Amino acid sequence: MTTRFHTPTPHWTHLLWFLDRTRGWWFVGLAVLYAAGFNGQWLITPDSAVHVDAARVWSEGGEPAVSPEMLEKIQPGLGLVLGLVGGGSRILSGDGWPTSLLMLGFAAAVLVLTYRLMILHADRPTAVLMVLLLGTNKLFYSMSLFLLTEMPFTVGLVLLLWGHERRLKLKQGLPVSLAMMAAGVLVMAAFRSVAAVVVAGYLLAELTRVVGRRDQRRLGLILIGVGAAAGTMLWIGSSAVRDDVSIFENTLRSITLDHLLTNAREFYDAILPEAAAGLAVPPPFSWAVTAAVAGAGLALLRVRWLWAVLVSVFALQWLVFLPDIRYALPLLPVVIYGGWTLLIAVASRLPRWPGHALFGFVTFCVVAANLVGIGFTIAEQRSAPFYDAYRNGKYAPVREIAEAVRRESADADTTVVLTSRRVWPELAAWSGRPAVATVDPAAGVKPGALVVLPLAELPRAELAEAGLTWGPALAEAHDPLTGETWALHRLKNTEPHGGNGLKNR
């Protein structure tokens, strides 16, 4: 490793040398940290419920429990791999070890690819540090536990970046580099439709690079053509990509200044600070963290043009479309490196001791905050019973009611679980029974169907208009978040002398 500092040697150079000499121990410690938070449980979310239901349908057959329209709007990759390693039924029955190990394998692949990318781009000591900073990032750690598409998508993105780096740095092996880039695009496209955004960002970066550099113009033009072809194939082959583009276009047409400001406040006040620090950071401290993250993105302009363009394109998409903290995961490897280069650039321009003090303070705060966040995640993962602690017990009543739905409905093909709650995808996936949020008979709601809701939320007028009422409670579950009691009822025809039937519970 080379450095422009001769005497005295900066603290961060000592840190890099130390991490490189002891890298084996640090990697073992990282593995122990991930083992501590591994429990094989399904960290259910609305999106993961859709993918698990897709895994059950694609691996075992049958009709989807969540709406077929939702299955059509997702990329097939995660559902297929979940079906291959465990199948939806095993996950739903509580045997989540194979699929949880799969997601942990995706996280390990990201760390390995980041290590190889940073060795090629910088040097091995820097690569060791980047792996440790990424592996101890709370967002990265927690996402390795979820059955969501962001982690496998990140595998494809880092593979693309590694192939791109090989193309720029190595004089030989161009076919291998291009194959790695193509494989990265294919992996991303299999898991998330936002692969089209990456392709668009790459085309933009390559186009501006071709204009500025004549020596690589021919290869650049070829890659632009290949990228355009890849984007066309994504458009033709993926309905999810077409849906996303259509939604994005409609959002752009109807966008307002208030909408942009709302997304910007959420993005800059909450999402960016938490992604960097691992904890919710209140203003005004969040503004300082956001400024640092923005500076890290700008620092990428001097590191690698493609990386800076991708960060800019994704940030623009989030501001217009939908900001969410998990969407920041694929960019963590390059943003963390941008933050590191920015910190060194600032600290090296200060007098010796103020520079070293700034370096130590920022490094300690970032690492400590993320480790504290990971500690909270591990505590939740090790709690028993798990679903009483996971998301403050939000899904404990859902699980209980889902088990009752399976018990009370022998015919899975005809049973419809009626619910207007926002957890209906989770309830549908967990119960394995179709769930709708309407009492429209055209949706299959008829006498014999099940309804689960607190009584106060039952659609009384709609049920009465459809000639339906409900019988006595078949099961009940307490919601610790709202204090409500969920009840499972079976629908039946309105009694002839029961008025609108609301007395016949």
N, C-alpha and C positions, 0 to 999 in steps of 0.2 A: 504494500500500500504506500502511496506517495502523498506528501502533503507539502504545501507551500510554507508551512511554519517550520522554522529551523530551531531557534532557541529563544525562549523556552518552549517546550512542546505543549500545545493546548490540552486542556483536560479531556476534551472530546476525542482527541487522538489516542490518549491513554485508554479511554473507555473502549474504543473500537478494538485496539490491540488486545485488551483484557478479554472482551467478549469473544474474539476470534480464538484466543488460546484455550478458553474454557467452553467453547461452543457446545461440545458434547453434553456437558452437565446442564447447560441452559436448555437444550432441546429435550433432555430427559425431564427437567422440571416443568417444561411446557406440557409434555405428555401427561404428567401427573396432575397438572392443573385441570386439564380437560377430562381426565378420568374421574376427578373429584366431582364434577358436575354432571356426569353421565348416569342416568337412571333408567333408560329404556322406556320412558313414558311418552305418550303422545301429547305434545304441547299444542293443543287444538286451537285453531283460529278459523275464521270463516273461509279463508283461501285454502288452508290445509285440509279442511273438511271436503272441499270440492275435489282436491287432488286424491285424497284417500278414497272417496267414492268412485272416482275415475279408475283408480287402481283395482278396486273390487269389480267393477264392470268389465274392464279390459282383461283381467286375469281369470275371472270366474264366470263371466257372462251375466245375464239378467238385465233388468231395467235399472237406470240410475235412480237413486233416491233424491238427490238434488235435481234441479230442472235440467233437461237435456240442453237447453240454451246455454246454461252456464258451462257445461262441459265443452260445448263447441267454441267457447270464447277463450279457452286455455290451450296452451301448447301441450302436446301429448307426452313430452319427455319425462316429467316427474312421475306422472301416473303410471307410465310403462315401467320405469325402473323400480318404483315401489311395488308394483305387481310382481316383478321378477324376483325380488328378494324376500317378499313376505306376503303380498296380497292384502287387499283391503280388509278382509275378514279377520286376519290375525291382528292387525293394528286395532281394529274396533273391539276385539275381545280382550285387549290389554297386553298382547304379546308384541311390544314395539321394539324389541331389541334389534332385530335384523335391519329395520328401516332406520333406527336411530344410529346404528353403526355405519350405515350407508351415508348419512348426512355428515357424520364425523369424518368419514373417508373423503368426502368432497372438501371439507375444511382443510384436511391434511394435504390434499392435492393443491389447493390454493397456496398454502404455505410453501410447499416444495417448488411450485412454479414461480412464486415470488422470489424465492431464494435464488433460483437459476437466472431469473430475469435481472436481479440486482447484481449478481456476480458479473454478468456480462456488461451491464450498464456502468457499474462502479467498481467494486472489488468485493472480496469475500467478507472482510470485517463489516462493511456496510450492509451486505446481504444478511449477515447474522443479526445485526441490530434491527433491520427492517422486519425480519421474521418475528423477532421477539416483540417489537412494538405492535405489529399486526395481530399476533397471536394473543397478546394481552389487552387488545382493544375490546371493550365490553360489548359493543355492537357485534363485532365479528364472533366473539365467544358465544353470545346468546343465539345468533343466527345459525350456529352449528348444531343447535339443539332442535330447531324447528323443521317441519316437513314443508319447506317453502322453496321456491325456485331461485331465490337470489344467490344462494351459495353455489349450486351447479352452474348458474349463469356466470358467476365470477370466475369459475374454472376456465370457461371458454374465453372470457375477456383477457385474462392474464396470459393464456396460451397464445392468443392473437398478438398481444403486446410483446411476448417473448420472441415470436416469429418475426415480428417487425423489427425488433432490436437486432436479431441475428442478421437480417437483411442489410441493416445499416452498418453493423460493426464488422461482420465477417466477409472476407473477399471470396470465400468459397462456400459451397453448400447452399446456394440460392434455391434449388428445388426443395430442399428440406425446409428452409425458412418459409417458403410460400405454402408448402403442405401444412406446416404448423398453423399458419394464419388461416388457411381454409378450414382446418379442423376446428379452430377456435370459433369461427363463424358458425359452423354446423352445430357445435355444442350449444352455443348461445341460442340459435334459432330453435333448437329442440325444446328449450325450457322456457324462454320468454319471448314474446313478440317484440319487446323493446330492442331485440337484436337489430331491427331495422334502423333504430336510432344510432347504434354503433356503426353500422355500415354507412349511414349518411355522414356521420362525423368523420369516418375514415376518408370518405370521398372528398369532403371539404378540406381536410388536412393535406391529402395527397395532391389535390388540385392546386392549392396555394403553394405547395412545395415545388411542384413541377414548374410553375410560373417563375419561381425564384431561382431555380437551379437548373442549368442547362445540361450538366454532366449526367444527370439521371432522368432526363426528360423522357426518353424512350420507354424505360422500365416503368416510370410513373404513369405514363399514358396507358400502358398495358394494364397496370393495376387498377387504374380508374375504370377501364372497360370491364375488368373482372368484377370490381366492386359494384358497378352498375348492373351487371348481369346477376350478381348475388341478390341485390335489392329487388330486382324484377322477379326473381324466383321466390323470394320471401313473400312478395305481394301476391303472386299467383297461387302459391302453395299453402298459404296460411290465412285462414279466415280471421284469425285473431289479429294479425297484422292489419288487415283491411279494416276491421272494426276499430282498432286503435287509431288509425289514420283518420277514419271518419269522425270519431269522437274528438280528436285533436282539432280537425278542421272546424267542426261545429263550435267547439270551445273558442277558437280564435275569432269566429264570426260574431259570437255573442259576448266576447270578453269585455269587461268593464274595468275601470281604474280601481274600483273598490275590490273586485275579485283579485286583481294583481296584488294590491296592497295587503289583502288578507293572507294570500299565499306567501307573500314575501315576509310578513311578520312571523308566520308560523315557521317558515324555512329558516330565517336568520335568528329569530329569538329562541327557538326551541330545538329544531331538528339538527342543524349544524353543531351547536354547542354540545348537545347530548351525544351525537355521533363521535365527537372528538374527545370529550371528557368522560364519557361513560355514565354520567349522571345528569339529571335535570339541573340546569344552571339558571338561576333567576337573573333578571336584569338588575343592575347594569353589567354584572360580570359576564353574562352571556354575550353582550356586545363585544367585549374584548376577545372572547373565544372565537366569535364569528369573524372578527377582523383578522385574527390569526389564521383561521381556515381559509378565508378569502386570499390572504397573502400567500398561503401555501399553494393555492391554485394559480396565482399569478407567477409564483416562482417557477412553476413548471414550464413557463414560456422560455426560460433559459436552460431547461433540462431536456425536454423532448416536446416538439411542437404537437405531435399527435395527442399526447397525454393532456396538454392544455386545452386542445380543441374538444376532446371528449368531455372533460370536466365542464367546459362552457356549454356544450350542447345539452348535456344532462341537466345542468342547472336551469337552463332556459325551459326545458321540457317540464321540470318540476314546478317552476313558477307559473306556467300557463296551465298545466294539466292537473297534477295532484302531488303535493309534497308529502313524503312519508319517510320516516327515518330508515326503514329497511332498504329503500331504494338507493341509499348512499353506499351500501355495502360493496358493490363492484368497483367503486372508485377508491376505496380505502388504501389499497397498496400504493397507488401513485400519489394520492393526497398526503399520506403519511411521509412519503419520501420528499414531497415538495415542502412539507412543514419542517423536516429535518434540514434540508438545504437552506431554507429561509432562516432558521434559528442559527445555524453556523455562520451564514453570511452576516447577520446582524451582530452576533457575539464577537466575531473576528474583527469587526471594525470599531469596537469599543476598546478602551484601555483594558489592560490585562485582567485586573481583578473584577471590575464591573462586568466585563464580558463573560468571565467564568461564573460569576454570581448569577447572571441572567440565564446562562446555559443550565446551571444546576437547578435553579428555581423552576424554570419551565419544564425541564425533564422530570423533576420530582413530582410536580403537580399533575402532569399528564399521566404518568405511570401510576401514581398513587390513586388518583381519582378513578381510573379504569379498573384497577385491582379492587377497590372498594365496591364498584358496581358489579364486578365478577363475584365478589364475596356474597353479595345479596342474591345473585342468581344461583350460586351453589347452595346457599341456605334454603332457597325455595325448592331446588331440585332434590335435596336430601330430606325434605319434610315428608311426614307420613301422618295421615293419608295425603297423597300429593295433590289431588284436586281440591282439597279443602284450603290449600295455600296458594295454588296456582292462580294468578290474577285475582287474588283476594277472594277466592272461592266462587268466582263468576260461573264456572262450569260445573260445580258440584251438583246443583239441582238439574242441570241439563242431562248429566250422566244418569242420575237416578230416574228421571222421567223417561229417558231413552230406553233404559232396561225394562221399565214398566210397559212401554209401547211394544217392545218385542214380545213380552210375555202375554200381552192382551190381544195380540194380532197374529193369528196363526197363518193367515193368508197374506203374504207380503206383497203379492201382485195387485191386490185390490184395496189394501188399506191406505188411507190418506190421513196424514197427521195435519190437522188444521192449526196454524199458529200465525199470529201477526207479529210475534216478537222478532227482533233482529238476529236472534240466534237460530233461525230456522235452518240454514245450511248445516250448522253443527248438529242440530237435533236430527235432521234427516240422515246425515252420514252415520251418526252414532247408533241410531235405531235401525238403519237399513230400510226404512219405510219412506215412501214419498211424502214430502211436506209441502204444503201450499199456504199462502197467506191470504186466502180468499174463501168465501163460502159459495162461490159460483158453482152450481151443479155441473156446468160444462167442464170444470176442472177436476171432476171426479168426486166432489163432495156430496155424499149421500148418506142416508141412514146406515149406521154401522161404522162410519168413519170415526176417528178419534180426534179429540180437541184437547189441547193443553195450553192453559193460560190461567192467570189469576182471574177470578170471577169478574172483577171490575173491568177487565179488558175484553171480555167476551163481546163479539159484535152482535149485540142483541137484536137490533133492527134487521140486520142482514139475515141472521138466522131465522127470525120470525117470518121474513118475507119469503125465504126459501122453504118454509114449512118445516123447520128443524128446531129441535130443542136438545137438551142434553140430560143424560141420566146421572145417577149418583157418582161421586168420585171413586175411581178405581185405584188411584194412587196419589200421594201428595209428596211434595218436596219443598223444603224451606230455602229461600234465597237469602243468603247472609248479607248481600250488598244492599238490597232494597227492603228487606224485612218481610217480603210478600211470601205467600204460600202458593206454590204452583199445584194445580190439580189436573188430573187426567180424567176426562169424561168420554163417554161414547154418545155420539149423536143418534137421535131417533126422530121419528115423525112427531109433529105437534099433536098432543092429545086432543081428541074431538071436543072435549069440554074444558080444555085448559087455556082458553083465550089464546094468547100468542105463545103459550107454552113455556113462559119464563118461570112459572111456579114449579114446573116438573123437573126438578134437578136430580 
